[in-house]
Every structure is written in C-alpha cells, then in structure tokens.
C-alpha cells in the first residue's frame, strides 16, 4: 500500500518519497469521474487504450500518470475499474468526509448549497452564513442562513474543515483571516482576490471566467483555422 502525503511547503503529494506534480494531480479528478461512470455501468476492467479513447488522452499519458502511483494495473490485462476508482479516490482524499460551510448566501452561495452531488463525494454542507439579515429566515436545502457571529462556535462544534467563500472581494481577505483563526484549514475561494493565509492553510481559487476565456481562445484559434487566416 502506498502512503500519500501532502507536502505543504511545496504543494505536492509525496508517494513513498516521490513527488507528484500538480499537473498530474489536476488530472486525477477527471480520471475519477470517468472511472465512476464506468463502475456505475458495471464495467469491471478497462485497458489504457480503451480508457484513452474514452477520455481522449493518449494511453501513454494515462500510463505515465498512473505510474506515479505504482501503476495500478498490469499491462495487457487492463485496470480493475473499482480498484482504480477507489485508489484515485483515496489519493484525492475522497474516502474521508469533509464538512463545509459557505460564507455568502447570495446567488453563487445558494447555487453551491443546492448542488447535491458534492455530498455523493463526501463533501457535506453544514452551514450557510451571511451578513444580510434579510436572508436569516431563508433555508437552502434544509440549511438555515445564519449570521456571521455564529461562525466561530459553529466551526468548533461541527468540526468544519473547509470554508467556501462566495462573498465580494472587498471583504474576502479579512473573512479568510478570521476563518483561519477559528481553525479552518482549507478555503475554496470564489472571490476574485488572492488571500493571505499562513503556511499550512490550503486555498483553491476558482475563477469560472478563466475557463470561459480558455474557451474563447480555443474558439478564436478554430475560427482562424477555418477562415485560413492562421
Ligand atoms: P451576491 O451579491 O448574490 O452574493 C453575495 C453575498 O455575500 C450576499 O448575500 C451578501 O450579503 C454576502 N456578503 C457580503 N459581504 C459579506 C461578508 N463580509 N460576510 C458574509 N457575507 C457577505 O453575489 P454572487 O453572484 O453570489 O457572487 C458572490 C461573489 O462571487 C462575488 O464576489 C462574485 O464576483 C464572485 N463570483 C465568482 C465567480 C468565480 O468563478 N470565481 C463566479 C461568480 C461570482
């Protein structure tokens, strides 16, 4: 059995003293998703070639990625889907339950709270907080919106490990500092600002517009090619 360790200083996962790059780690959720679908469809084994065709990445990329973790399967024989799914899930920390709170119960905060699929992956939404008193009589999927004053105690009593920031950038830095002082160790940050957090606290920034700009770039390239202006 491999031992997966997150190296806080270098932001890499270590497997038996081997460091795994962020590029490999960023591809793991996609493998996990595809394998989950194969598992649900009752597929027991899959070759790197078939997985490659399904996911539209080269078989050699798949083998290289999996070799970082010892390979997971025998060449020619294919991968055991359930085993691979579970092992990648463990690497991603999805075999454990995570308890989340959402700060900012506006459009985005409510949309995230309403998304049931996070729970299937072990991310349990426990609380929703906002400064707007007009929202305090509102419930989103059974969660009552609460005032910010409740957070400190709530984090402690409910063993919260992840905070989701869906507030304007003007207050995000201060709120993140407060959350860290209450013991939050990981922040899923949707506010368009870089947070100052101490070493040991993890931040994952999400900018949907980055993804849209990437799409725009690819569309641009495609159109130039089609029009022969490249
Ligand atoms: P919204 O205005 O609907 O919701 C923001 C909520 O935060 C409001 O309910 C407000 O009362 C609350 N709030 C403001 N200051 C607060 C504080 N200090 N503590 C607790 N709650 C506070 O806005 P929306 O559309 O939900 O967007 C939220 C934020 O997320 C915005 O900053 C927006 O720019 C950002 N955003 C980021 C995206 C991304 O991809 N990263 C995508 C969409 C929005």
Boltz pocket constraint, residues with backbone or C-beta under 6 A from the ligand:
constraints:
  - pocket:
      binder: B
      contacts: [[A, 103], [A, 104], [A, 105], [A, 106], [A, 107], [A, 108], [A, 109], [A, 129], [A, 130], [A, 131], [A, 132], [A, 148], [A, 165], [A, 166], [A, 167], [A, 168], [A, 169], [A, 171], [A, 175], [A, 189], [A, 190], [A, 191], [A, 192], [A, 206], [A, 207], [A, 208], [A, 209]]
      max_distance: 6.0
